[in-house]
Amino acid sequence: MQKVLCIHPDDDMLVALSDLAAGEVVNWEGESILISSAVKTKHKLARRAFAAGEILRLYGVPVGKATVAIRRGEAVTTDNLHHYAAEVELEPQAPYTWTPPDVARLDGATFPGVVRADGRVGTANYWLVFPLVFCENRNVEHLRNALEAPLGYTRNDLASFTLSLLGEDMEAPKPVVRPFPNLDGVRIITHNGGCGGTRADARSLCRILSAYADHPNVAGITVFSLGCQNAQIAMFKDALAKQNPDFDKPCLIYEQQQWDSEDTMMKAVLTDTLAQLKEANKVRRQPVPLSHLKIGVKCGGSDGFSGISANPAMGLVSDMVVAVGGSSILAEFPELCGVEANLIERCENDDDKRRFLGLMRDFEARAEAVGTHFADNPSPGNIRDGLITDAMKSAGAAKKGGTSPIVSVLDYGEQSPKAGLSLLCTPGGDVESVTGIVASGANVVLFSTGLGTPTGNPIVPVLKISSNTRVAKKLSDLIDYDCGPVIDGTPLPEVANGLFDMVVATAGGQYTAKADRLQQYDFIFWKRDISL
């Protein structure tokens, strides 16, 4: 078994594929290295000796600066390496050239999509319920309880388990036959925004909620307002009109302070919403070309293998989606620190190059203004598993975006005007980032993880992709697809093809993401405060 891996020929470090003991000798393509200190699996070891102040490279780019002398064969850790990313300036460049992957096997392929009246295509058919202010979260939850279980969209195995622990001799509730089989579910959003904070926060919330309302996976919306909050109904309607001037979905809005009693209001909400569910049930899936795929790529709970297996596999899937005429969204700007030059090179127009660099610099400046830095992005879990600098994490994270040209650069919640790969400014936080990716129009999200995370979304399936087989087996209730075989030598295209097929099956409703099975519906909008 191969014990080490060199990701790029110019790298100054090797990746340990298993625990290495001091005194052991490892080999890489004729190069023998004596291990001078123990190196844990997924961590890196120095390929040569380094003096303090020297720059070390991984994935072919600078990812850190030695803080002390490092011996050849020594483990590279936070004790001897600090974050470093080269400065990037805009300079004239030759046009970027790209060789798309071979997608001949996909010629004429389709998936059963949900086609809306305006021709946009969704991967699901949901009714969405949300509040304009956190004061209404309880009413949203009441409506969920009134709809999900009676309509057959939920189950509570723990309730039956509770009865068994109490010694109650009761049969488990029988599954409900869904009265609306073409409606995939009633999904809710709760949040902590809409009042307090700033007016800018309220406007940001309304923009994101309007993007969710307009998403092709949504058949219609039920909205709760208190009445006195910052996020007024008029503010939401204005955001919805800007999002889509031709918005024509059912939009039920209830302002509690205009009603004499909550009970009366809730009964009206339930009556009206049920009537609209009958209409939403009339939608039928129909075959649509793969060009209607709009994926988002995200990583969370990353490990030292994420940038070697799962992220490159997702990157190849991204390239395949673009090659068949679809769209892909690469987010998490703090995790693109150190690879800006490569991404700028791939931008099709100069305005996007300038916008990307401007958004990156503005994000970092705001972080520094409150005493933090992109270097603080790696979590304790990342560091324990070998991602010890932000640039090192970023170099692997950027692999999710494949190699296709970048057709647009978007701020949080903006939608790309054309097919292809877009860069989206979001923080690296899992839920804030996925929330923004969905608001930008993704209809399937691919989420790589090396440590395991349950992240999901209310209206778009989130496929969890493991970087290693151990996590895929241990957390099989969370993980949808295992890219661990790449580490063991399975060719990357073979693994990526299997993942692409799962994406198509998910888009067509033939595969249910594990997050949806667990009813993991997360939503946190980015208030534009400092979140890395």
Order of alpha helices (4+ residues) and beta strands (2+ residues): beta-beta-beta-beta-beta-beta-beta-beta-beta-beta-beta-beta-alpha-alpha-beta-alpha-beta-alpha-beta-alpha-beta-beta-alpha-beta-alpha-alpha-alpha-alpha-beta-beta-alpha-beta-beta-alpha-beta-alpha-alpha
